[in-house]
């Protein structure tokens, strides 16, 4: 058994967990989060809050589980880029530039997951014939 069979799961965990934690923490900070959303000029802060929680918490958990991994990773990549440009585009502030680049790096990792799939230890590959991880990723995901 090759150690590389475990790497896709570890990668999904390391990317999905911060998303899930961020979404979960937003549930306890409704006013602060909607205030930040409104401060950057985005319309309908309550709706944006709901979308952010669903994408971060739901997407993070789905990514960790490896369910519909390609689609979820692509959606999280788009969310990361939208967040980078909406909230972290003040490049005169070094802290904001670091957050911007972090979001861009996360999007890059997520696009790798979207391209190569969930790996052997995932819901996506639970019905695959033969040894897990030896065949192509499930095409529908």
C-alpha angles and dihedrals in degrees: 000000000000122000089224089072088073098046098082090054092047090049092049090049094049092049099036098047096063090048092051092046091049092050092047092049090052089062089068095043105052097143095044093047096047088046091055091046091051092045092062091051101251113152124245100014094192091055091045089050091054092048092048093051093047094047096043101038098032096038093046093052093045091049092051091049091047095234116152083345100173094052094042092048091050091050092049090049091054090046090051092051093045089050092048093053096039101045109017107040098109096105092177086074108071092205091056091048090053090051090047092052091045090055090048091051091050089051089052092052091046091052088054089055090047090052100044103029136226102307130224100312102060143098088246091064099039094106098042115129118242126008114350114262096018098099133057119286117268105278096218092061 
